[in-house]
């Protein structure tokens, strides 16, 4: 049921020196602070896993994950009665487009994040990058790492 994404083919020297901007998904599904939890759950079951929560002007406010929603249910809340702002993880980790994949690899390993929002200098959401994007790129570069 998922749509096919067009990926850019980029010639690079090595995996580590590539930047997030070269492989991030720019068509990012995000939700507003007021979206109800059951609507967020419907998005997440389409294999997103986590979705950025934005304020006016697409400023990153948080991230809502399957974990966050399950925690709300476990705490006795009805998902139709809670909003994104109530269940999201506020001030989530994010990266800039110029972050190298070598750095991102360390971040993903240390943080156990699945999807990381990409923001500009004003914290405006401009993309998202997932672990599978990083692995796909590693394979596409033949595993060539910085010496």
C-alpha positions as protocol buffer text, in pm:
chain_id: "A"
residue {
  index: 1
  type: UNK
  ca { x: 0 y: 0 z: 0 }
}
residue {
  index: 2
  type: UNK
  ca { x: 303 y: 230 z: 32 }
}
residue {
  index: 3
  type: UNK
  ca { x: 391 y: 457 z: -255 }
}
residue {
  index: 4
  type: UNK
  ca { x: 717 y: 429 z: -442 }
}
residue {
  index: 5
  type: UNK
  ca { x: 964 y: 706 z: -369 }
}
residue {
  index: 6
  type: UNK
  ca { x: 1196 y: 850 z: -627 }
}
residue {
  index: 7
  type: UNK
  ca { x: 1553 y: 836 z: -502 }
}
residue {
  index: 8
  type: UNK
  ca { x: 1835 y: 1051 z: -627 }
}
residue {
  index: 9
  type: UNK
  ca { x: 2148 y: 876 z: -754 }
}
residue {
  index: 10
  type: UNK
  ca { x: 2454 y: 1059 z: -630 }
}
residue {
  index: 11
  type: UNK
  ca { x: 2818 y: 993 z: -716 }
}
residue {
  index: 12
  type: UNK
  ca { x: 3032 y: 1016 z: -405 }
}
residue {
  index: 13
  type: UNK
  ca { x: 3378 y: 939 z: -281 }
}
residue {
  index: 14
  type: UNK
  ca { x: 3265 y: 747 z: 24 }
}
residue {
  index: 15
  type: UNK
  ca { x: 2969 y: 681 z: 251 }
}
residue {
  index: 16
  type: UNK
  ca { x: 3100 y: 879 z: 551 }
}
residue {
  index: 17
  type: UNK
  ca { x: 3140 y: 1209 z: 366 }
}
residue {
  index: 18
  type: UNK
  ca { x: 2793 y: 1204 z: 210 }
}
residue {
  index: 19
  type: UNK
  ca { x: 2545 y: 1440 z: 372 }
}
residue {
  index: 20
  type: UNK
  ca { x: 2192 y: 1393 z: 499 }
}
residue {
  index: 21
  type: UNK
  ca { x: 2069 y: 1631 z: 226 }
}
residue {
  index: 22
  type: UNK
  ca { x: 2177 y: 1381 z: -41 }
}
residue {
  index: 23
  type: UNK
  ca { x: 1949 y: 1102 z: 79 }
}
residue {
  index: 24
  type: UNK
  ca { x: 1682 y: 1251 z: 305 }
}
residue {
  index: 25
  type: UNK
  ca { x: 1315 y: 1221 z: 216 }
}
residue {
  index: 26
  type: UNK
  ca { x: 1185 y: 1572 z: 143 }
}
residue {
  index: 27
  type: UNK
  ca { x: 817 y: 1480 z: 106 }
}
residue {
  index: 28
  type: UNK
  ca { x: 768 y: 1449 z: 482 }
}
residue {
  index: 29
  type: UNK
  ca { x: 440 y: 1346 z: 641 }
}
residue {
  index: 30
  type: UNK
  ca { x: 394 y: 1559 z: 952 }
}
residue {
  index: 31
  type: UNK
  ca { x: 103 y: 1631 z: 1185 }
}
residue {
  index: 32
  type: UNK
  ca { x: -15 y: 1944 z: 1367 }
}
residue {
  index: 33
  type: UNK
  ca { x: -10 y: 1977 z: 1746 }
}
residue {
  index: 34
  type: UNK
  ca { x: -390 y: 1944 z: 1761 }
}
residue {
  index: 35
  type: UNK
  ca { x: -425 y: 1619 z: 1559 }
}
residue {
  index: 36
  type: UNK
  ca { x: -603 y: 1349 z: 1757 }
}
residue {
  index: 37
  type: UNK
  ca { x: -413 y: 1039 z: 1862 }
}
residue {
  index: 38
  type: UNK
  ca { x: -630 y: 795 z: 1668 }
}
residue {
  index: 39
  type: UNK
  ca { x: -555 y: 984 z: 1345 }
}
residue {
  index: 40
  type: UNK
  ca { x: -182 y: 967 z: 1422 }
}
residue {
  index: 41
  type: UNK
  ca { x: -214 y: 593 z: 1491 }
}
residue {
  index: 42
  type: UNK
  ca { x: -376 y: 548 z: 1149 }
}
residue {
  index: 43
  type: UNK
  ca { x: -73 y: 714 z: 987 }
}
residue {
  index: 44
  type: UNK
  ca { x: 176 y: 509 z: 1187 }
}
residue {
  index: 45
  type: UNK
  ca { x: 25 y: 174 z: 1096 }
}
residue {
  index: 46
  type: UNK
  ca { x: 115 y: 258 z: 735 }
}
residue {
  index: 47
  type: UNK
  ca { x: 474 y: 174 z: 836 }
}
residue {
  index: 48
  type: UNK
  ca { x: 593 y: 522 z: 929 }
}
residue {
  index: 49
  type: UNK
  ca { x: 684 y: 426 z: 1287 }
}
residue {
  index: 50
  type: UNK
  ca { x: 715 y: 790 z: 1390 }
}
residue {
  index: 51
  type: UNK
  ca { x: 588 y: 1120 z: 1256 }
}
residue {
  index: 52
  type: UNK
  ca { x: 713 y: 1476 z: 1317 }
}
residue {
  index: 53
  type: UNK
  ca { x: 475 y: 1710 z: 1500 }
}
residue {
  index: 54
  type: UNK
  ca { x: 491 y: 2069 z: 1378 }
}
residue {
  index: 55
  type: UNK
  ca { x: 374 y: 2412 z: 1488 }
}
residue {
  index: 56
  type: UNK
  ca { x: 290 y: 2706 z: 1261 }
}
residue {
  index: 57
  type: UNK
  ca { x: 541 y: 2749 z: 981 }
}
residue {
  index: 58
  type: UNK
  ca { x: 641 y: 2379 z: 1000 }
}
residue {
  index: 59
  type: UNK
  ca { x: 857 y: 2444 z: 1306 }
}
residue {
  index: 60
  type: UNK
  ca { x: 946 y: 2110 z: 1464 }
}
residue {
  index: 61
  type: UNK
  ca { x: 771 y: 2076 z: 1801 }
}
residue {
  index: 62
  type: UNK
  ca { x: 804 y: 1705 z: 1866 }
}
residue {
  index: 63
  type: UNK
  ca { x: 776 y: 1357 z: 1727 }
}
residue {
  index: 64
  type: UNK
  ca { x: 494 y: 1110 z: 1776 }
}
residue {
  index: 65
  type: UNK
  ca { x: 584 y: 743 z: 1769 }
}
residue {
  index: 66
  type: UNK
  ca { x: 417 y: 408 z: 1803 }
}
residue {
  index: 67
  type: UNK
  ca { x: 584 y: 391 z: 2145 }
}
residue {
  index: 68
  type: UNK
  ca { x: 427 y: 722 z: 2252 }
}
residue {
  index: 69
  type: UNK
  ca { x: 80 y: 610 z: 2144 }
}
residue {
  index: 70
  type: UNK
  ca { x: 110 y: 270 z: 2309 }
}
residue {
  index: 71
  type: UNK
  ca { x: 222 y: 442 z: 2630 }
}
residue {
  index: 72
  type: UNK
  ca { x: -91 y: 661 z: 2620 }
}
residue {
  index: 73
  type: UNK
  ca { x: -312 y: 354 z: 2572 }
}
residue {
  index: 74
  type: UNK
  ca { x: -130 y: 170 z: 2852 }
}
residue {
  index: 75
  type: UNK
  ca { x: -189 y: 472 z: 3078 }
}
residue {
  index: 76
  type: UNK
  ca { x: -564 y: 436 z: 3015 }
}
residue {
  index: 77
  type: UNK
  ca { x: -616 y: 711 z: 2756 }
}
residue {
  index: 78
  type: UNK
  ca { x: -844 y: 681 z: 2454 }
}
residue {
  index: 79
  type: UNK
  ca { x: -644 y: 781 z: 2146 }
}
residue {
  index: 80
  type: UNK
  ca { x: -943 y: 975 z: 2012 }
}
residue {
  index: 81
  type: UNK
  ca { x: -933 y: 1192 z: 2324 }
}
residue {
  index: 82
  type: UNK
  ca { x: -564 y: 1289 z: 2319 }
}
residue {
  index: 83
  type: UNK
  ca { x: -385 y: 1519 z: 2079 }
}
residue {
  index: 84
  type: UNK
  ca { x: -37 y: 1508 z: 1930 }
}
residue {
  index: 85
  type: UNK
  ca { x: 86 y: 1771 z: 2178 }
}
residue {
  index: 86
  type: UNK
  ca { x: -26 y: 1545 z: 2466 }
}
residue {
  index: 87
  type: UNK
  ca { x: 152 y: 1229 z: 2356 }
}
residue {
  index: 88
  type: UNK
  ca { x: 449 y: 1347 z: 2149 }
}
residue {
  index: 89
  type: UNK
  ca { x: 809 y: 1346 z: 2260 }
}
residue {
  index: 90
  type: UNK
  ca { x: 889 y: 1718 z: 2279 }
}
residue {
  index: 91
  type: UNK
  ca { x: 1220 y: 1862 z: 2158 }
}
residue {
  index: 92
  type: UNK
  ca { x: 1318 y: 1550 z: 1965 }
}
residue {
  index: 93
  type: UNK
  ca { x: 1665 y: 1490 z: 1837 }
}
residue {
  index: 94
  type: UNK
  ca { x: 1703 y: 1634 z: 1489 }
}
residue {
  index: 95
  type: UNK
  ca { x: 1985 y: 1684 z: 1238 }
}
residue {
  index: 96
  type: UNK
  ca { x: 2073 y: 1945 z: 980 }
}
residue {
  index: 97
  type: UNK
  ca { x: 2095 y: 1874 z: 609 }
}
residue {
  index: 98
  type: UNK
  ca { x: 2474 y: 1921 z: 613 }
}
residue {
  index: 99
  type: UNK
  ca { x: 2531 y: 1646 z: 875 }
}
residue {
  index: 100
  type: UNK
  ca { x: 2752 y: 1373 z: 732 }
}
residue {
  index: 101
  type: UNK
  ca { x: 2633 y: 1014 z: 717 }
}
residue {
  index: 102
  type: UNK
  ca { x: 2937 y: 911 z: 922 }
}
residue {
  index: 103
  type: UNK
  ca { x: 2815 y: 1136 z: 1205 }
}
residue {
  index: 104
  type: UNK
  ca { x: 2453 y: 1029 z: 1158 }
}
residue {
  index: 105
  type: UNK
  ca { x: 2555 y: 664 z: 1181 }
}
residue {
  index: 106
  type: UNK
  ca { x: 2703 y: 725 z: 1528 }
}
residue {
  index: 107
  type: UNK
  ca { x: 2390 y: 916 z: 1635 }
}
residue {
  index: 108
  type: UNK
  ca { x: 2155 y: 641 z: 1519 }
}
residue {
  index: 109
  type: UNK
  ca { x: 2357 y: 377 z: 1697 }
}
residue {
  index: 110
  type: UNK
  ca { x: 2378 y: 570 z: 2024 }
}
residue {
  index: 111
  type: UNK
  ca { x: 2018 y: 688 z: 2030 }
}
residue {
  index: 112
  type: UNK
  ca { x: 1822 y: 388 z: 1899 }
}
residue {
  index: 113
  type: UNK
  ca { x: 1622 y: 627 z: 1678 }
}
residue {
  index: 114
  type: UNK
  ca { x: 1446 y: 489 z: 1371 }
}
residue {
  index: 115
  type: UNK
  ca { x: 1358 y: 817 z: 1194 }
}
residue {
  index: 116
  type: UNK
  ca { x: 1527 y: 1152 z: 1251 }
}
residue {
  index: 117
  type: UNK
  ca { x: 1372 y: 1485 z: 1147 }
}
residue {
  index: 118
  type: UNK
  ca { x: 1593 y: 1714 z: 938 }
}
residue {
  index: 119
  type: UNK
  ca { x: 1560 y: 2086 z: 1016 }
}
residue {
  index: 120
  type: UNK
  ca { x: 1704 y: 2412 z: 889 }
}
residue {
  index: 121
  type: UNK
  ca { x: 1872 y: 2681 z: 1103 }
}
residue {
  index: 122
  type: UNK
  ca { x: 1529 y: 2800 z: 1226 }
}
residue {
  index: 123
  type: UNK
  ca { x: 1413 y: 2448 z: 1324 }
}
residue {
  index: 124
  type: UNK
  ca { x: 1177 y: 2432 z: 1026 }
}
residue {
  index: 125
  type: UNK
  ca { x: 1113 y: 2073 z: 917 }
}
residue {
  index: 126
  type: UNK
  ca { x: 1271 y: 2020 z: 575 }
}
residue {
  index: 127
  type: UNK
  ca { x: 1308 y: 1643 z: 560 }
}
residue {
  index: 128
  type: UNK
  ca { x: 1339 y: 1316 z: 742 }
}
residue {
  index: 129
  type: UNK
  ca { x: 1594 y: 1037 z: 732 }
}
residue {
  index: 130
  type: UNK
  ca { x: 1545 y: 679 z: 841 }
}
residue {
  index: 131
  type: UNK
  ca { x: 1781 y: 398 z: 932 }
}
residue {
  index: 132
  type: UNK
  ca { x: 1681 y: 210 z: 617 }
}
residue {
  index: 133
  type: UNK
  ca { x: 1785 y: 513 z: 406 }
}
residue {
  index: 134
  type: UNK
  ca { x: 2130 y: 499 z: 563 }
}
residue {
  index: 135
  type: UNK
  ca { x: 2164 y: 123 z: 508 }
}
residue {
  index: 136
  type: UNK
  ca { x: 2042 y: 153 z: 148 }
}
residue {
  index: 137
  type: UNK
  ca { x: 2304 y: 422 z: 83 }
}
residue {
  index: 138
  type: UNK
  ca { x: 2578 y: 217 z: 246 }
}
residue {
  index: 139
  type: UNK
  ca { x: 2498 y: -71 z: 12 }
}
residue {
  index: 140
  type: UNK
  ca { x: 2475 y: 161 z: -290 }
}
residue {
  index: 141
  type: UNK
  ca { x: 2824 y: 298 z: -221 }
}
residue {
  index: 142
  type: UNK
  ca { x: 2963 y: -52 z: -200 }
}
residue {
  index: 143
  type: UNK
  ca { x: 3043 y: -3 z: 166 }
}
residue {
  index: 144
  type: UNK
  ca { x: 3329 y: 231 z: 81 }
}
residue {
  index: 145
  type: UNK
  ca { x: 3420 y: 408 z: 405 }
}
residue {
  index: 146
  type: UNK
  ca { x: 3644 y: 706 z: 476 }
}
residue {
  index: 147
  type: UNK
  ca { x: 4005 y: 600 z: 533 }
}
